[in-house]
Amino acid sequence: MSEKVTAQLNNLRVSPRKVRLVTDQVRGLNVDKALVVLEYNLKKPADIVAKLVRSAVANAENNFKLKKDNLVISEIQVGEGKTLKRWMPRAYGRASKILKRTSKIRVVLSEKVEVIEKNEKKVKVNKKESDNVKKKLVKNVVKKSSKKVSKKSVKSNK
């Protein structure tokens, strides 16, 4: 089973609704692609999320000895943090509430797992094992296709 690496940011002074717009764009992407998407996003939380993803990658490389090329953002969750409550004076001596919301962001990285269909069964394989499995599948497909071609050529010659 692949290892999961996490990084978390608490009390970000941006509302969770605004942060979710950015995080939804990178969920499920490869780490390199996600960083490129975040670099060209003009929203304020994009830089913060990019920094958090880089932190998670550093955790994976240093603590778990994983390679950056094999990492995928498997989960990215945005939740509500503490809400700062303020008030604003209004007409006739009244006051209205202002809620300054904060966010908690949690990023989970995991190793890339390829799904290969083998005899109508889906097999989950790590990248190292996938090369061997692909070679075997290609050999089987080539053998089957050469048999089909030879039968067809025999029929067409008659």
C-alpha positions as a printed NumPy array, in Angstrom:
array([[  0.   ,   0.   ,   0.   ],
       [  1.319,   3.425,  -0.855],
       [  2.239,   5.807,   1.915],
       [  0.254,   8.979,   2.468],
       [  2.028,  12.227,   3.257],
       [  0.152,  15.136,   4.81 ],
       [  0.634,  18.847,   5.355],
       [ -1.812,  21.141,   7.123],
       [ -2.359,  24.874,   7.433],
       [ -4.503,  26.29 ,  10.237],
       [ -6.122,  29.724,  10.657],
       [ -5.649,  31.083,   7.152],
       [ -7.405,  34.459,   7.099],
       [ -9.332,  33.779,   3.878],
       [-12.859,  32.403,   3.823],
       [-13.153,  28.671,   3.049],
       [-15.521,  29.337,   0.17 ],
       [-12.82 ,  31.308,  -1.657],
       [-10.119,  28.726,  -0.926],
       [-12.281,  25.874,  -2.258],
       [-12.42 ,  27.556,  -5.668],
       [ -8.649,  27.133,  -5.916],
       [ -8.306,  23.687,  -4.346],
       [-10.944,  22.132,  -6.586],
       [ -8.721,  22.87 ,  -9.589],
       [ -5.777,  20.81 ,  -8.307],
       [ -7.492,  17.857,  -6.634],
       [ -6.267,  14.587,  -8.168],
       [ -3.473,  16.172, -10.233],
       [  0.187,  15.269, -10.368],
       [  2.233,  17.547,  -8.073],
       [  4.135,  19.209, -10.938],
       [  0.947,  19.955, -12.891],
       [ -0.772,  21.24 ,  -9.764],
       [  2.051,  23.693,  -9.044],
       [  1.867,  25.01 , -12.62 ],
       [ -1.906,  25.487, -12.342],
       [ -1.492,  27.317,  -9.035],
       [  1.304,  29.508, -10.393],
       [ -0.93 ,  30.926, -13.116],
       [ -4.02 ,  31.298, -10.93 ],
       [ -4.596,  34.948,  -9.992],
       [ -6.598,  34.34 ,  -6.812],
       [ -5.04 ,  35.14 ,  -3.427],
       [ -5.265,  31.605,  -1.962],
       [ -3.392,  30.108,  -4.957],
       [  0.038,  31.169,  -3.655],
       [ -0.773,  29.87 ,  -0.179],
       [ -2.007,  26.504,  -1.469],
       [  1.09 ,  26.209,  -3.692],
       [  3.32 ,  26.803,  -0.669],
       [  1.41 ,  24.121,   1.255],
       [  1.783,  21.619,  -1.612],
       [  5.538,  22.323,  -1.766],
       [  5.692,  21.707,   1.987],
       [  3.946,  18.346,   1.579],
       [  6.381,  17.41 ,  -1.212],
       [  9.317,  18.289,   1.058],
       [  7.803,  16.098,   3.784],
       [  7.524,  13.216,   1.309],
       [ 11.097,  13.578,   0.049],
       [ 12.772,  14.037,   3.433],
       [ 10.688,  11.908,   5.792],
       [  9.481,   9.098,   3.515],
       [ 12.184,   9.09 ,   0.787],
       [  9.612,   9.356,  -2.023],
       [ 10.282,  10.879,  -5.445],
       [  8.477,  14.037,  -6.502],
       [  7.655,  12.596,  -9.947],
       [  5.473,   9.833,  -8.476],
       [  3.385,  12.029,  -6.148],
       [ -0.277,  12.875,  -6.7  ],
       [ -2.614,  15.089,  -4.672],
       [ -5.016,  12.396,  -3.503],
       [ -6.948,  14.608,  -1.067],
       [ -7.174,  18.305,  -0.428],
       [ -9.71 ,  19.411,   2.149],
       [-10.767,  22.899,   3.177],
       [-12.63 ,  23.379,   6.431],
       [-13.748,  26.273,   8.581],
       [-11.402,  27.588,  11.223],
       [-12.224,  30.043,  13.977],
       [-14.482,  32.955,  13.074],
       [-13.546,  36.423,  14.267],
       [-16.657,  38.398,  15.219],
       [-16.666,  42.143,  14.742],
       [-19.364,  44.771,  14.565],
       [-20.064,  47.823,  12.45 ],
       [-22.076,  50.839,  13.597],
       [-25.277,  51.41 ,  11.627],
       [-28.066,  53.954,  11.532],
       [-30.194,  54.812,  14.608],
       [-27.526,  53.577,  17.01 ],
       [-27.698,  49.972,  15.898],
       [-24.805,  47.612,  15.196],
       [-24.497,  44.866,  12.594],
       [-22.38 ,  41.735,  12.777],
       [-19.272,  41.161,  10.625],
       [-17.939,  37.606,  10.489],
       [-14.267,  37.341,   9.502],
       [-13.881,  33.696,   8.572],
       [-10.693,  31.609,   8.617],
       [ -9.802,  28.35 ,   6.867],
       [ -8.007,  25.103,   7.591],
       [ -6.404,  23.366,   4.614],
       [ -5.18 ,  19.755,   4.638],
       [ -3.242,  18.249,   1.716],
       [ -2.645,  14.5  ,   1.368],
       [ -0.138,  13.229,  -1.195],
       [  0.196,   9.605,  -2.267],
       [  2.261,   7.689,  -4.779],
       [  0.911,   7.368,  -8.294],
       [ -0.882,   4.061,  -8.864],
       [ -1.65 ,   2.985, -12.416],
       [ -4.743,   0.971, -13.228],
       [ -4.212,  -1.661, -15.917],
       [ -7.018,  -3.76 , -17.351],
       [ -6.053,  -7.401, -17.515],
       [ -8.614,  -9.864, -18.857],
       [-11.434,  -7.45 , -17.938],
       [-10.159,  -7.159, -14.351],
       [ -8.718,  -3.917, -13.062],
       [ -5.384,  -4.369, -11.343],
       [ -3.777,  -1.601,  -9.264],
       [ -0.018,  -1.561,  -9.665],
       [  2.773,   0.73 ,  -8.465],
       [  4.844,   2.426, -11.15 ],
       [  7.814,   0.071, -10.678],
       [  5.679,  -3.011, -11.214],
       [  3.661,  -1.477, -14.039],
       [  6.484,  -1.697, -16.594],
       [  6.736,  -5.477, -16.183],
       [  2.964,  -5.909, -16.304],
       [  2.691,  -3.725, -19.422],
       [  5.359,  -5.788, -21.201],
       [  3.489,  -9.009, -20.409],
       [  0.176,  -7.533, -21.574],
       [  1.727,  -6.297, -24.811],
       [  3.2  ,  -9.752, -25.493],
       [ -0.199, -11.379, -24.9  ],
       [ -1.947,  -8.86 , -27.171],
       [  0.657,  -9.354, -29.918],
       [  0.285, -13.131, -29.729],
       [ -3.521, -12.923, -29.885],
       [ -3.5  , -10.402, -32.735],
       [ -1.006, -12.46 , -34.781],
       [ -3.255, -15.532, -34.405],
       [ -6.273, -13.537, -35.568],
       [ -4.369, -12.145, -38.548],
       [ -3.152, -15.557, -39.615],
       [ -6.692, -16.991, -39.496],
       [ -8.036, -14.087, -41.53 ],
       [ -5.267, -14.361, -44.111],
       [ -5.983, -18.088, -44.514],
       [ -9.691, -17.373, -45.087],
       [ -8.99 , -14.613, -47.605],
       [ -6.617, -16.831, -49.601],
       [ -9.339, -19.495, -50.121]])
